[in-house]
Structures are given as structure tokens and as C-alpha cells.
């Protein structure tokens, strides 16, 4: 592993922007191609915004963990909110309450975007309550030399993004 970054954040979009910037800065330093960097930023933004909009935690906080490897980034977003069931999620493109600014909004497109961008995606209940989402983004480099340098930093942690044990 190159870097393990864990953040305990307030449910506030300003902190989501900080997490996105940290991830972008590291991937730019490693010379990861911009498409992968942008994909990770979007996935961070969507998953964290879902917590802010929907989790309804008592603490008003959530946790994000970013594990940077040479071949991938593993992103985990964990909340202690009320949880959800996919059968209860309104269809994409339908009207729903806007819990951030009030009123109504057309929404539901974020999870489709995350599914399209992530190379691996899983959801599980957080004990005793809440939701944990884990997404992996495979990384590609500007040059073979940049990839080799990342491999050296990773020091052979190996593996790929696989499902966690139940």
C-alpha cells in the first residue's frame, strides 16, 4: 500500500471537496492518468453526498477511508445513519425531497454514475446501524516508468479489489 488515509468528517459538502482534493493531489503526484483521477473524485463526491443527503446520522459525521495501491484505490464510505434498502430507493429521474436546500429535486442519477465509474462496488450494513459502501478504481499511469515507480512505492502489497468477507 502506498498510503492509507482515513477521515472522520462532518456531514458538510465543504469537507467532501477537501477529500476529493487530497485524492487528486496524490494521484497527480503519482502521475495517474487524468481519467482515473477524475473518476475517483466523482465517486468520492457521489458517495459522500449520499451520506449528507440521506444517512440521517445522529452524530452528523461519517468516515471515509482511501487505500492507495499501485494498481487501484479502494474507497470506503461508512455512516451510522438509518440505512436503506434498494427496493425503497426511488427510480432515477424522479422527484424527491431535497434535504440539503429544501424543496424538491429530480435525482437518483448518482448511483448509476458510481456503478459506471467504479471497477468494483459493494454495499453492506454497518453494525449496529448505517451503511458501508466500498468502491475500487483501477489505476493507469501516464508512462510505464510512472507505473513502475508506483509499484516500488507499493512495496508488493499485491492483490486486487475483491469482495470483503461477510
N, C-alpha and C positions, 0 to 999 in steps of 0.2 A: 504494500500500500504506500502511496506517495504521501497522502495527507488524510487525516480523519478530522472532520470539522463538525462539531455539534453545537447547535444554537438553541437556546431556550428563549423564545420570542414572545413579545406581546402581540395580541391579535390586532395588528395595525399594519396597513399596507406599506408604510414607510420602512418598516423592518424587512418586509419581503424584498423591497428594492435593494436593501443592503445585502441580503443573502444572495440575490442574483448578481450583484456587482462583484462580490467576493469570488463566486464561482467563475464568472467571466474573467476576472483578473488572473486567476490561477491557470485557466485553460489557455489564455492568450500567452502567458509566460511559457507554458509547455509547448506552444506552437500547434495547438489543436486547430483543425480547420474550423472556419467560422460557422459553418452549417451546424456542426455538433455543439459548438458553444451556444449558438442561438437556440437550438433545440432544448438544451439543458435549462437555459434561462426561462424559456416559455413554460417548461414543465414545472420548474420551481414556482413560477408565478401562478400558474393554474391551481396546483395542489395547495399552495398556501392560501390563496384567495378563497378556495373552497372551505378551508377551515374557518377563515374570518367570516365568511357569509353564512355558513351552515352548522358549524360544530356546536355552538351554544355552550361553551365551557363555562364552568363556574369561576375558574381561575383567570380567564381572559388571556391565557397563554397556550402556546403549543411548542413542539420540539421538531427541529429539522436536523437531520444528520446527512452529511455528504462524505462519502468514502471515495477518494480519488485513487484509481489504479491506472496503470499504463494503458490498459485496453478498454476501460469503462469508468463511468461514475455511477455509484449506487446512491440514490436519493431516498431517504425515508422521512416521511412527514407523519407525525403522531400527535393526536389530540386526545383529550379526555372528555369530549363532548357527549352528546346524546346518542351518537352513532346513527346509522341509516341502513336501509335495505334497498337494494337496487330496484325492487318491484315498486317502491314508493317514489322513486325519482321521476319527476315529470319528463315527458318526451322533449328532446332538443327542439328549440324553436318555439316553445310555448311560453305563455306569460306566467310569471311567478312574482312573488313579493321581492322587492329589492331591500335586503336587510342592511345595506350599507348606507344608502342615501334616501331610503324610503320610497314609497310608491310601488309601481310595478315595473318589470323589465322583461324583455324577451331574453331567454337564456338557455343553458343546457348544452352549449357547444364545447365547453372546456374539456370535459372528459373524453370526448371524441378526439379532440386535438391531442391530449395526453396519450391516448391509445395509439394514435398515428405516429407520434414522435418517439415514444419510448420503445426500446428493444425488448423490454420485459416490464410487466406491470402486474402487481398483485395487491389485493385488499385483504385486511383481516381486522377482526375486532380487537380493540385494545382492552386489556383487563385492568380494572373491572368494567370500565365503560370507555367508549370512544372508538376511534378508527385509526388504523395504521395503514399507510399506503407506501409501497416500495416500488420505485421505478428505476430502471437502469438505462443508461445511454451508452452505446458503444462509441469509442473514440477513434478518430482517424487524424493523422498528422500531416502537416504541410510537406514534410520531406521524410524519407526513410531515416535520415540521421536524427531528426527530431523524435521519431518513434523509438529509435534505439536509445536515445538519451532518457526518455521516459521509462523505458524498460529498466535501465540501470538504476534510476531513482526508485522504481517499484521494488527492486531487490527480490524479484522472483516470487511475489505473493501469489501469483498464478490464479487459476480458476476463472470462472465467468459468472455472470449473474444467473443464479438458479433460484428456484423456489425455496423459501425458508421452511424448515421442518415445522409441522403443526404443533 
